[in-house]
Amino acid sequence: ACAIAGYVLAPASVIAPVTGMDIVWNTVIAPCSLGEQLTGRRLSSSAIIFVMATASVLFRQISEVKWTAEYVTGVLSQGRTELYALFFLAWFALNHFVFQKYPKGSAIRGFSLGATAGTLAGNMWCTKIVAVFTDQCFSGNCDAWSHWVAWLMLFFAVFFSTSNLYYISKGMQQYEALFMVTVYMGSNIATNSLTAVVVLAEMDDAPWWKLGGYTLCIIGMMAGMVLLTEGEQQMPSSKSPVRHLLAGGFLGALH
């Protein structure tokens, strides 16, 4: 509920980096609660992702947009939105049919599970639109909900918020939280930030240095996840009841 309220009050490009605090709490808590080893590579990778996510706020572009069903239809019909959809489908297929076929314990398989879940959950552009339309309706203007595009956005918002649970649940059961949650949240923030630029067009009126800085922050987050994955050694699937319990708690928090 707090996240949805945030999307009503601020652009997605501002809200996305705030979730980076989850990486900090996970880095602090996991070694104590699960006895996981906080290696130098894990610490530096988590720090890079968090710093890049936080720094992206400095390049935010504040612009007023009057969200209507017609405006959203125009946003979705952009060529770059269609290109993003094709790229995302290709990315999903590559992970689901190739990387996740690697044996259990493989760092590539672990990265794929976390990144697939994170990129699905990171498609918050539709949640932003639904949140704004809902706020308008509470204010007495429900015109947007008489248009098909509002219901399509609601469908996608529910789909992206639930479809990621399958992948993150498998990842949390098979890999350490210091690895899995960092990849999940990093890919979540990167996707959220990317779609704010590509789909929602929040940076269209930004000067070149803001757009460039924001883009570098997204690239930095991706580099942090690559650094983390390269440093992971193959680990056997954990059957620890504590991990399964905390995995369930993490999934519950995602709702």
JOCORSUL-V334754 format. One record per residue. SS is DSSP state (H for helix, E for strand, L for the rest). Layout:
ss={SS | SS}
This chain:
ss={L | H | H | H | H | H | H | H | H | L | L | H | H | H | H | H | H | H | L | L | H | H | H | H | H | H | H | H | H | H | H | H | H | L | L | L | L | L | L | H | H | H | H | H | H | H | H | H | H | H | H | H | H | H | H | H | H | H | H | L | L | L | L | L | L | L | L | L | H | H | H | H | H | H | H | H | L | L | H | H | H | H | H | H | H | H | H | H | H | H | H | H | H | H | H | H | H | L | H | H | H | L | L | L | L | L | H | H | H | H | H | H | H | H | H | H | H | H | H | H | H | L | L | L | H | H | H | H | H | H | H | H | H | H | H | H | H | H | L | L | L | L | H | H | H | H | L | H | H | H | H | H | H | H | H | H | H | H | H | H | H | H | H | H | H | H | H | H | H | H | H | H | H | H | L | L | H | H | H | H | H | H | H | H | H | H | H | H | H | H | H | H | H | H | H | H | H | H | L | L | L | L | L | L | L | L | L | H | H | H | H | H | H | H | H | H | H | H | H | H | H | H | H | H | H | H | H | H | H | H | L | L | L | L | L | L | L | L | L | L | H | H | H | H | H | H | H | H | H | H | H | H | H | H | L}
